[in-house]
Amino acid sequence: MKCKKLLAVIVALALLVSLNPLPVMAQDTNITLEEAIQIAKSLFPVTAQYPEFVSEFSASPQSSAWNLQWSAGESGDGGLNVQINAQTGEVIHMNQWKSGPEQPAAASMSAAEAQAIADRWLKTLLPEKSSHFQVVSSPAVIPLNTTYRTMQVQYQRMENGLPVQGDMVSVEIDTRTRDISSYFLTWTDLPLPDPTKVVSINEARRVFEAENMLKMQYFLPRNWYRSSLPQVQPVRLIYRIDHPSYGSIDALTGKPLVLKEGQNELFAGELALKEMSIGGMGAADQNAASILTPQEIAELEKHANIITKEEAAAKVKQYVDIPAAAELINASLTRDWQNKDLRIWSLNWGIKDNSKGEYFDMWARVNATNGRIYSFSQYSYDESGKGSLTKEQAAAIAQDFIKKIEPQLSQQVKLKKPEPEVVRPLTEENLPAQWSVQFVRQVNGVPFPNDGMQVTVSGVTKKVTSYNLTWTEQSFPAANKAMSSAKANERFLTLAPLTLCYSPITTSGAASEFRLVYKPITKDRQSGFAMIDAINGEALNSSGEPLDKNPMPRTFTDVSGHFAEKEIQSMGQAGLMNEYGSQFKPDETITNIVFLRALTGAVDGVWSITDREDDKLISDCVARGWLKEKVDPKAALTRQLMTETVIRSMGLEKAARLGGLFKNPFPEDKSIDETKLGYIALAHGMNLLHVDKEFKADEGVTRGEAAYTTVRSLKVH
């Protein structure tokens, strides 16, 4: 009882505060709280179901809004949150949720039906602005499992026939209730430049190519690093955008977009190379490595080619000035997280007695076999103060340092040009206290941004204070196999055409103006396109994987009139069973692994099977109880195995075991094992099978029949 009273007091206080906003809030609003409440209630009558209500006001230099929330209170059975623009009265955001019993499953929703519902809501919520939005034409995967309750429809703002980057509407439709479940509006209320004075698309393309914005590089995703283990994914030779403008061209000047002090293009670099971050060999979390005991270290020193911690420390002292007062206070030998055969000494120096005001702390990582220094970083009392080094002077110091510490590797790297300064121009009065200088590995004259060296130079002491080396053993394709730069530009800009658009520019993190720019934009915003293979021109995502591996809906062209046509097309819309592209081949016998992939993808969603190895998928099916033992992935799927697997996936294993309770639906079929009659009878009774007078347990199942059974098993849930 006390809790209820306390809750009532809290709610009353919240309402009191929200009903009496501070004067500074009042002057930021055209819409009162009461008006905001009435707007929300008129649009979403569901508010009547929720007795408890709280509100708050939020304001920024750019906007102000009322945040309204209705909830079921102690029952916790759902609620509704609505955000109203305090200037215009428009709904900025809404979200409703239900935590009680779910609605009965409805018929599957098509993308066209979801869009029609979203269109109606868009006109209702934004009657004056809805005409400024256009559906983003991106084919959506439609999950088969009804636990996926929503479908999202996205709209792009268009002005003068041009996209306004960042201004979007997102609407989610509940596939069971056919009602809106969430909505989000982004609208930047700033003047738009006149597009009649822009340079031509041909001129923009000439600048894109003349500036060499698309560069050839070697590429390997960082998460694939295995320095001496077999390569799971080989190094690719690719073309991608690597330019300070991130591929954006000012459409009014015809030059690469150059911004003023403190400005950034909000959506720049979507297809461009991001800044490389070199972490050093084995610079991962120490917990990921296996720390060896003193006894193990002693044994390794006796029988393996392992240098001692004193020898490792001496290597570091060759290149770093360590104060006489500093002691080696910690040393551990670890197995490298990337290479189980590599041992690393992690060393830490510090000054225990700092009564004299001295401070020094340094960590270093050294190869325990050959003494190569992978990284070090030091902190001392004499590093604070005013810098006195220019960028060029710092780069020269860094260059001299890498020549000393890695004379051979230093010849295989190139100084990376720093990004243009977005802060005020540097003078002798405001030189930084430290500089970060980066060197990129070059292979066959082509950059490999994954590898290189990073050096930090103190602008106060003029010494190197930190160093990181990343250098992996890889196999690199020959650079002379790559297509020409002209052909690469043609291919890249076919996949992501230069598009004239309004792009928001931020100042101090807030949108301050729109610029007209030409920039590469893919037609399908969800494709994940980031680069092309430099040899065959294949479109790749940011992980260097082919885009055709991405789950996408399919409409199969060879199933018209087939008994499972509806189910087969449902599988295609879910992104499943697309081994033959737009062909399904419904009468072809299906293998165990193709069926298990289809069933797992149907239950868990297509993303669950992306890049999942066959053995792992089969092991997971065994662990889930769908299979009793591992099966041959390439063997033909029998009707008996399909039936058992599907019944188990539906959670009906216990009932199926009680075979004596069921009547044999195929009494003339001699292939039926009476101990497994329960599985067959259940599947037949729920109309999961497309069979005639005989079950034919050992017969191979066709792809069409597998799709029929899989889809229907989910509809029964």
C-alpha positions in Angstrom: 0.0 0.0 0.0 2.8 2.3 0.9 4.5 1.6 -2.5 1.3 2.6 -4.3 1.0 5.8 -2.4 4.7 6.6 -3.1 4.2 5.9 -6.8 1.1 8.2 -6.8 3.2 11.0 -5.2 6.0 10.6 -7.7 3.5 10.7 -10.6 1.7 13.7 -9.2 5.0 15.6 -8.7 6.1 14.7 -12.3 2.8 16.0 -13.6 3.1 19.1 -11.4 6.5 19.9 -12.8 5.5 19.2 -16.4 2.3 21.2 -16.1 4.2 24.1 -14.8 7.3 24.4 -17.0 10.0 26.8 -16.1 9.7 30.3 -17.7 12.7 29.6 -19.9 10.9 26.6 -21.3 7.7 28.5 -21.9 9.4 31.0 -24.1 10.7 28.1 -26.3 7.2 26.8 -27.0 4.3 27.6 -29.3 2.5 24.4 -28.2 1.5 24.1 -24.6 1.6 20.8 -22.7 -2.2 20.5 -22.8 -2.2 21.0 -26.6 0.6 18.4 -27.0 -1.5 15.9 -25.0 -4.6 16.6 -27.1 -2.6 16.1 -30.3 -1.2 12.8 -29.1 -4.6 11.5 -27.9 -6.4 12.5 -31.1 -3.8 10.6 -33.2 -3.4 7.6 -30.9 -6.7 6.7 -29.1 -4.9 3.8 -27.6 -3.8 6.2 -24.9 -7.2 5.6 -23.2 -6.0 2.1 -22.3 -3.1 3.4 -20.2 -4.1 5.1 -16.9 -0.7 6.4 -15.9 0.9 9.4 -17.5 4.1 11.4 -17.1 5.7 14.2 -19.2 8.9 16.1 -19.5 10.2 19.0 -21.6 13.5 19.0 -23.5 15.1 21.9 -25.3 18.2 22.6 -27.3 19.4 25.6 -29.4 17.9 23.9 -32.4 14.6 22.5 -31.1 12.2 21.9 -28.2 9.8 19.0 -27.6 7.3 17.6 -25.2 7.9 14.0 -24.2 4.7 12.2 -23.2 4.4 8.7 -21.9 1.3 6.7 -21.1 1.7 3.3 -19.3 -0.3 0.5 -17.7 1.4 1.1 -14.4 1.9 -1.8 -12.1 0.4 -4.3 -14.5 3.2 -3.4 -16.9 1.0 -4.4 -19.8 2.4 -2.1 -22.4 2.5 1.7 -23.0 2.9 4.5 -25.5 5.6 7.2 -25.8 5.0 10.2 -28.0 7.3 13.2 -28.7 5.7 16.4 -29.9 7.6 19.3 -31.5 6.9 22.2 -29.1 7.1 24.7 -32.0 5.0 23.1 -34.7 2.9 20.4 -32.9 4.2 17.7 -35.2 4.8 14.2 -33.9 8.6 13.6 -33.9 8.6 10.2 -32.5 6.2 7.5 -31.2 6.6 4.0 -29.9 4.0 1.7 -28.5 4.7 -1.7 -26.9 2.7 -4.6 -25.4 4.1 -6.9 -22.8 0.9 -9.0 -22.3 -0.3 -12.0 -24.3 0.4 -11.7 -28.0 -2.2 -11.2 -30.7 -3.1 -14.3 -32.7 -0.9 -14.6 -35.8 -2.4 -13.1 -38.9 -1.8 -13.9 -42.5 1.7 -13.0 -43.6 2.1 -9.4 -44.6 3.5 -8.4 -47.9 5.9 -5.5 -48.4 3.2 -3.7 -50.5 0.6 -4.0 -47.7 3.1 -2.7 -45.1 3.9 0.3 -47.3 0.2 1.1 -47.9 -0.4 1.2 -44.1 2.7 3.3 -43.6 1.7 5.7 -46.3 -1.6 6.3 -44.6 0.1 7.0 -41.3 2.6 9.3 -43.0 -0.2 11.5 -44.4 -2.0 11.5 -41.0 1.1 12.4 -39.0 2.6 14.9 -41.5 -0.2 16.2 -43.6 1.8 19.2 -44.8 5.2 17.4 -45.2 4.2 14.0 -46.4 4.5 15.1 -50.0 8.1 15.9 -49.4 9.0 12.2 -48.7 9.6 9.4 -51.1 9.8 5.7 -50.2 13.3 4.4 -50.2 13.2 1.5 -52.7 15.1 -1.1 -50.9 13.8 -4.7 -51.1 13.1 -6.0 -47.6 13.5 -9.6 -46.4 10.2 -10.7 -44.9 10.8 -13.2 -42.1 8.7 -16.4 -42.0 8.7 -16.7 -38.2 5.8 -14.7 -36.7 7.9 -13.8 -33.7 9.3 -11.1 -36.1 6.4 -8.7 -35.5 7.3 -5.6 -37.4 8.1 -4.5 -40.9 9.9 -1.2 -41.5 9.2 1.3 -44.2 11.6 4.2 -44.8 11.1 7.5 -46.6 13.7 9.9 -47.9 13.0 13.7 -47.9 13.2 15.1 -51.5 13.4 18.8 -52.4 13.6 20.2 -55.9 13.9 16.5 -57.0 17.0 16.0 -54.9 17.5 13.9 -51.8 18.1 15.7 -48.5 20.7 13.6 -46.7 19.8 12.7 -43.2 16.1 13.8 -43.4 14.1 10.6 -43.1 10.9 9.1 -41.8 10.8 5.5 -40.5 7.6 3.7 -39.8 7.3 0.2 -38.3 4.0 -1.7 -38.8 3.0 -4.6 -36.5 2.5 -7.6 -38.8 -0.2 -9.0 -36.4 -2.3 -6.0 -35.6 -1.7 -4.2 -38.9 -1.2 -1.0 -36.8 1.7 1.4 -36.4 4.2 0.3 -33.7 6.8 3.0 -34.1 7.6 6.2 -36.0 10.6 8.5 -36.2 11.0 11.8 -38.1 14.2 13.6 -38.8 13.7 17.0 -40.4 16.3 19.8 -40.6 14.7 23.2 -40.8 17.4 25.1 -42.6 17.5 27.0 -46.0 18.3 24.9 -49.0 20.7 26.3 -51.7 19.4 27.0 -55.2 20.2 24.0 -57.4 20.0 25.9 -60.7 23.6 27.1 -60.4 25.4 23.8 -60.0 28.1 22.4 -62.2 27.2 19.5 -64.4 27.4 15.9 -63.5 30.1 15.5 -66.1 32.2 18.2 -64.5 31.7 16.6 -61.1 32.8 13.2 -62.5 35.9 14.8 -64.1 36.9 16.2 -60.7 36.3 12.9 -59.0 38.6 11.1 -61.4 41.2 14.0 -61.6 41.5 14.1 -57.8 42.1 10.3 -57.8 39.5 9.9 -55.1 39.2 6.2 -55.8 42.5 4.4 -54.8 43.8 0.9 -55.2 44.7 -0.8 -51.9 45.2 -4.2 -50.4 42.5 -5.1 -48.0 42.0 -7.5 -45.1 39.4 -7.1 -42.4 41.1 -6.6 -39.1 39.0 -9.3 -37.4 40.5 -11.9 -39.8 44.1 -11.3 -38.7 45.9 -14.6 -38.0 49.5 -13.7 -38.4 50.9 -17.2 -39.0 47.8 -19.3 -39.2 46.0 -20.4 -42.4 44.1 -17.4 -43.8 40.4 -17.8 -43.5 39.9 -14.9 -46.0 42.7 -13.9 -48.4 43.9 -10.4 -48.9 42.0 -8.7 -51.6 43.2 -6.1 -54.1 40.4 -3.5 -54.0 39.4 0.1 -55.1 37.7 2.3 -52.6 37.4 6.0 -51.8 40.4 7.4 -49.9 40.4 11.2 -50.1 40.1 14.0 -47.6 36.7 15.0 -49.1 35.4 11.5 -48.7 34.2 11.6 -52.3 32.1 14.8 -51.9 32.3 17.5 -54.5 30.9 21.0 -53.9 28.3 21.3 -56.6 28.5 25.1 -56.7 32.3 25.4 -57.0 33.1 22.1 -58.7 35.9 21.5 -56.2 36.3 18.8 -53.5 34.3 19.8 -50.5 36.5 21.9 -48.2 34.9 23.0 -44.9 35.5 25.9 -42.6 37.0 25.7 -39.1 35.2 23.2 -36.9 32.8 22.0 -39.6 32.0 18.5 -40.7 29.9 16.9 -43.4 27.4 14.9 -41.4 27.0 12.0 -43.8 30.5 12.1 -45.4 32.5 9.0 -45.8 29.7 6.4 -46.1 31.7 4.7 -48.9 35.1 6.1 -48.0 38.1 4.7 -46.1 38.0 5.6 -42.4 41.0 6.5 -40.5 43.3 3.5 -39.8 43.9 2.6 -36.2 47.0 0.6 -35.7 46.9 -1.4 -32.5 50.2 -3.2 -32.6 50.8 -6.9 -32.7 49.0 -8.6 -29.9 47.7 -5.3 -28.5 44.4 -6.9 -27.7 43.0 -7.2 -24.2 45.4 -8.9 -21.9 42.7 -11.2 -20.7 42.4 -12.6 -24.2 46.0 -14.0 -23.9 47.1 -16.8 -21.8 49.5 -15.5 -19.1 52.2 -18.1 -18.3 53.3 -19.0 -14.8 56.9 -18.5 -13.6 57.4 -22.3 -13.8 56.2 -22.3 -17.4 58.4 -19.4 -18.3 61.5 -21.1 -16.7 60.7 -24.3 -18.7 60.4 -22.3 -21.9 63.7 -20.5 -21.3 65.4 -23.9 -20.9 64.0 -25.7 -23.9 62.7 -23.0 -26.3 64.3 -20.0 -28.0 62.9 -17.5 -25.6 64.8 -14.5 -24.4 64.7 -13.5 -20.8 62.8 -10.5 -19.4 66.1 -8.8 -18.8 67.1 -9.3 -22.5 63.6 -8.0 -23.6 64.0 -5.0 -21.3 67.5 -4.3 -22.7 66.0 -4.2 -26.2 63.5 -1.5 -25.2 66.3 0.6 -23.5 68.1 0.7 -26.8 65.4 3.0 -28.2 63.8 4.6 -25.1 65.4 6.8 -22.4 64.2 5.3 -19.1 65.1 7.3 -16.0 67.6 5.8 -13.6 64.9 5.9 -10.8 62.5 3.8 -12.8 62.3 0.1 -12.1 60.9 -2.8 -14.0 58.0 -3.5 -11.7 56.1 -6.0 -13.8 56.9 -8.5 -16.5 54.7 -11.2 -17.9 55.1 -13.7 -20.7 51.9 -14.3 -22.7 50.7 -16.2 -25.7 49.7 -13.8 -28.5 45.9 -13.7 -29.0 46.4 -13.9 -32.8 49.1 -16.5 -33.0 49.2 -19.4 -30.5 52.9 -20.1 -31.3 54.0 -16.5 -30.6 55.2 -15.4 -27.1 55.1 -11.8 -26.0 56.9 -10.1 -23.1 54.7 -7.4 -21.5 56.9 -5.1 -19.5 56.1 -2.2 -17.1 58.5 0.4 -15.7 57.6 2.9 -12.9 59.1 5.0 -10.2 58.1 3.5 -6.8 59.5 6.4 -4.7 58.2 9.6 -6.1 59.0 11.7 -3.1 61.2 13.9 -5.4 58.2 14.7 -7.5 59.3 12.5 -10.4 56.7 10.5 -12.3 57.3 7.9 -15.0 55.2 5.0 -16.3 55.9 2.9 -19.4 54.5 -0.2 -20.9 56.2 -2.2 -23.7 55.5 -5.4 -25.7 58.4 -7.4 -27.1 58.5 -10.5 -29.2 60.0 -13.1 -26.8 61.7 -14.9 -29.6 63.5 -12.3 -31.7 63.3 -9.2 -29.5 61.2 -7.1 -32.0 59.4 -4.3 -30.2 55.7 -4.2 -31.1 54.7 -1.3 -28.9 55.6 1.0 -26.0 53.9 4.0 -24.4 55.4 6.2 -21.7 54.0 9.0 -19.5 56.3 11.3 -17.5 56.2 14.6 -15.6 58.1 16.5 -18.3 55.6 15.9 -21.1 53.2 18.6 -20.1 53.6 22.2 -21.3 53.7 24.1 -24.5 54.6 22.4 -27.8 57.4 23.7 -30.0 57.4 21.3 -32.9 55.7 21.8 -36.3 54.0 19.0 -38.1 56.9 18.6 -40.4 59.5 18.5 -37.6 57.5 15.9 -35.8 57.3 13.8 -38.9 61.1 14.0 -39.4 61.7 12.8 -35.8 59.2 9.9 -36.3 60.9 9.0 -39.6 64.4 8.9 -38.0 63.0 6.8 -35.2 61.5 4.1 -37.4 64.7 3.9 -39.4 66.5 3.0 -36.2 64.0 0.6 -34.6 63.0 -1.1 -37.9 65.5 -0.3 -40.6 64.1 -2.9 -43.1 60.4 -2.3 -42.4 60.9 1.5 -42.5 61.7 1.1 -46.2 58.3 -0.6 -46.8 56.1 2.1 -45.4 54.9 5.5 -46.5 54.0 8.6 -44.4 50.3 9.0 -44.3 49.2 12.5 -45.1 47.2 13.9 -42.2 43.6 15.0 -42.7 43.2 18.8 -43.3 43.0 20.8 -40.1 39.5 21.7 -39.0 40.8 23.7 -36.1 42.3 27.2 -36.4 45.6 27.3 -38.4 48.6 26.4 -36.2 51.0 29.1 -35.3 54.0 29.2 -32.9 51.6 30.2 -30.2 49.3 27.2 -30.4 51.5 24.2 -31.4 50.2 21.0 -29.9 51.9 19.2 -27.0 52.2 16.0 -29.1 51.9 14.8 -32.7 50.7 11.5 -33.9 52.5 10.4 -37.1 51.3 7.4 -39.1 53.1 5.2 -41.7 51.2 2.8 -44.0 52.7 -0.4 -45.3 53.3 -0.5 -49.0 53.2 -3.8 -51.0 54.1 -3.8 -54.7 53.7 -0.1 -54.5 50.1 -0.4 -53.3 49.1 0.7 -49.8 48.0 -2.0 -47.2 46.3 0.2 -44.6 45.8 -2.7 -42.2 49.5 -2.7 -41.4 52.0 0.0 -40.5 53.5 2.1 -37.7 52.1 4.8 -35.5 54.5 7.1 -33.6 53.7 9.8 -31.1 56.2 12.6 -30.8 56.2 15.0 -27.8 56.1 18.6 -28.9 57.6 19.5 -25.5 60.5 17.1 -25.1 60.9 16.4 -28.9 61.1 12.7 -28.1 59.1 9.7 -29.2 56.7 8.8 -26.4 54.7 5.9 -28.0 55.1 3.5 -30.8 52.9 0.8 -32.3 53.8 -1.7 -35.0 51.3 -3.9 -36.8 52.9 -6.2 -39.3 51.3 -9.5 -40.5 52.4 -12.2 -42.8 50.0 -12.4 -45.7 49.9 -13.5 -49.3 49.2 -10.6 -51.7 47.8 -10.9 -55.2 49.9 -9.3 -57.9 49.1 -5.7 -58.4 49.5 -5.9 -62.2 46.3 -8.0 -62.3 44.2 -5.0 -61.3 41.9 -3.2 -63.7 43.0 0.4 -64.7 42.0 3.4 -62.7 39.6 4.5 -65.5 37.8 1.2 -65.6 37.6 1.1 -61.8 36.0 4.6 -61.7 33.5 3.4 -64.4 32.6 0.3 -62.4 32.4 2.1 -59.0 30.3 5.0 -60.2 28.0 2.6 -62.0 27.3 0.9 -58.6 27.3 4.2 -56.7 26.5 7.0 -59.1 27.5 10.5 -58.4 24.3 12.0 -57.1 23.4 15.7 -56.6 22.0 16.1 -53.1 21.6 18.4 -50.1 24.1 17.5 -47.5 24.0 18.8 -43.9 27.0 20.5 -42.5 27.5 20.5 -38.7 29.3 23.1 -36.6 30.1 22.0 -33.1 28.0 18.9 -33.6 24.8 20.7 -34.7 23.5 21.0 -38.2 24.2 24.6 -39.3 23.7 24.7 -43.1 23.0 22.6 -46.2 25.5 22.3 -49.0 24.8 21.1 -52.5 27.2 18.3 -53.2 27.8 15.5 -55.7 28.7 12.2 -53.9 28.5 8.5 -54.7 25.3 7.1 -53.4 24.0 3.5 -54.0 20.5 3.1 -55.3 19.9 0.5 -52.6 20.8 2.3 -49.4 20.8 -1.0 -47.4 23.1 -2.8 -49.8 26.3 -2.2 -47.7 28.3 -1.4 -50.8 31.8 0.0 -49.8 34.4 -1.1 -52.5 35.0 -3.1 -55.6 37.4 -6.0 -56.2 40.2 -4.5 -58.3 40.6 -7.6 -60.4 37.1 -8.6 -61.3 35.1 -5.5 -60.3 32.9 -7.4 -57.9 30.9 -5.2 -55.5 32.0 -5.7 -51.9 30.8 -4.6 -48.5 32.9 -3.0 -45.8 34.2 -6.5 -44.7 35.4 -7.2 -48.2 32.6 -9.8 -48.9 30.6 -10.0 -52.1 27.3 -8.2 -51.9 25.4 -11.2 -53.4 26.1 -13.0 -50.1 23.9 -10.5 -48.3 20.4 -11.9 -47.6 17.9 -10.4 -50.0 14.4 -11.3 -51.1 13.9 -13.4 -54.3 10.9 -14.0 -56.6 11.4 -17.4 -58.2 10.5 -17.6 -61.9 10.2 -21.4 -62.3 7.4 -22.3 -59.8 4.2 -21.1 -61.4 1.5 -23.8 -61.0 3.6 -25.8 -58.5 1.6 -27.3 -55.6 4.0 -25.4 -53.2 4.2 -22.2 -55.2 2.9 -20.0 -52.4 5.3 -21.5 -49.8 8.2 -21.4 -52.2 7.7 -17.7 -52.9 7.4 -17.1 -49.1 10.8 -18.8 -48.7 12.2 -16.5 -51.4 10.8 -13.4 -49.8 12.5 -14.5 -46.6 15.9 -14.7 -48.4 16.0 -18.5 -48.2 16.8 -21.3 -50.6 18.3 -19.0 -53.2 21.1 -21.3 -54.1 20.2 -21.0 -57.8 19.4 -17.3 -57.9 16.0 -16.6 -59.4 15.6 -20.3 -60.2 14.2 -22.5 -57.5 14.3 -26.0 -59.1 11.3 -27.3 -57.1 11.6 -30.9 -58.3 15.3 -31.3 -57.5 16.1 -33.6 -54.5 17.3 -31.5 -51.6 20.3 -32.3 -49.4 20.4 -32.5 -45.7 22.4 -29.3 -45.3 20.3 -27.2 -47.6 17.2 -28.3 -45.7 18.7 -27.6 -42.3 19.8 -24.1 -43.5 16.3 -23.4 -44.8 14.7 -24.6 -41.6 17.1 -22.7 -39.3 16.8 -19.6 -41.4 13.0 -19.9 -41.3 12.9 -20.2 -37.5 15.7 -17.8 -36.6 15.8 -15.4 -39.5 18.1 -15.5 -42.6 20.8 -13.6 -40.8 21.3 -16.5 -38.4 22.7 -18.7 -41.2 24.8 -16.1 -43.0 28.4 -17.3 -43.1 27.6 -20.2 -40.8 29.7 -23.2 -41.5 28.0 -26.5 -42.4 29.5 -28.5 -39.5 28.6 -25.7 -37.0 25.0 -25.6 -38.3 24.6 -29.3 -38.0 26.1 -29.3 -34.5 23.7 -26.5 -33.5 20.7 -28.6 -34.8 21.9 -31.5 -32.6 22.3 -29.2 -29.6 18.7 -27.9 -30.1 17.3 -31.4 -30.2 16.2 -31.1 -33.8 18.6 -33.9 -34.8 19.6 -36.9 -32.7 23.0 -37.2 -34.3 25.1 -35.6 -36.9 24.1 -36.3 -40.5 26.0 -36.3 -43.8 25.5 -32.7 -45.1 25.6 -33.8 -48.8 23.3 -36.8 -48.5 19.8 -36.6 -49.9 17.2 -35.7 -47.2 14.7 -38.5 -46.6 11.0 -37.8 -45.8 11.4 -39.5 -42.5 14.3 -37.3 -41.4 12.5 -34.2 -42.6 9.4 -35.1 -40.7 11.2 -35.9 -37.4 13.3 -32.7 -37.6 10.3 -30.4 -38.3 8.2 -32.0 -35.5 11.1 -31.5 -33.1 11.6 -27.9 -34.2 7.9 -27.3 -33.3 8.5 -28.5 -29.8 6.3 -31.6 -30.3 9.0 -34.3 -29.6 7.3 -35.6 -26.4 3.9 -36.1 -28.1 5.6 -37.7 -31.1 7.2 -40.3 -28.9 3.8 -41.6 -27.8 3.3 -43.5 -31.1 0.8 -45.9 -29.6 -1.7 -43.1 -29.2 -1.8 -42.4 -33.0 -3.5 -44.2 -35.8 -1.4 -44.9 -38.9 -2.6 -42.6 -41.7 -0.8 -44.8 -44.2 -1.7 -48.4 -43.2 -0.6 -49.9 -46.5 2.9 -48.3 -46.5 5.4 -50.9 -45.4 8.2 -48.3 -45.1 6.8 -46.8 -41.8 8.7 -47.6 -38.6 6.0 -48.1 -35.9 8.3 -46.6 -33.3 8.3 -43.3 -35.3 4.6 -43.3 -36.1 3.9 -40.3 -33.8 6.0 -38.0 -35.9 4.3 -39.0 -39.2 0.8 -38.9 -37.7 1.3 -35.4 -36.2 2.8 -34.1 -39.5 -0.1 -35.6 -41.5 -2.7 -34.4 -39.1 -1.4 -30.8 -39.3 -1.2 -30.9 -43.1 2.5 -30.4 -43.1 3.1 -33.1 -45.8 2.4 -33.2 -49.5 1.9 -37.0 -50.0 -0.7 -39.2 -51.5 -1.5 -42.7 -50.4 2.0 -43.6 -49.1 4.5 -41.9 -46.9 7.6 -43.4 -48.4 9.8 -42.8 -45.5 13.1 -43.4 -47.2 12.4 -41.5 -50.4 14.4 -38.4 -51.2 12.5 -35.1 -50.6 12.3 -32.4 -53.3 13.1 -28.8 -52.7 9.4 -27.9 -53.3 8.2 -30.4 -50.7 10.8 -29.2 -48.2 9.6 -25.6 -48.7 6.0 -26.7 -48.3 6.6 -28.5 -45.0 8.9 -25.8 -43.6 6.6 -22.9 -44.2 3.5 -24.7 -43.0 5.3 -25.8 -39.8 5.7 -22.2 -38.9 2.1 -21.2 -39.7 0.8 -23.8 -37.2 2.6 -22.1 -34.3 
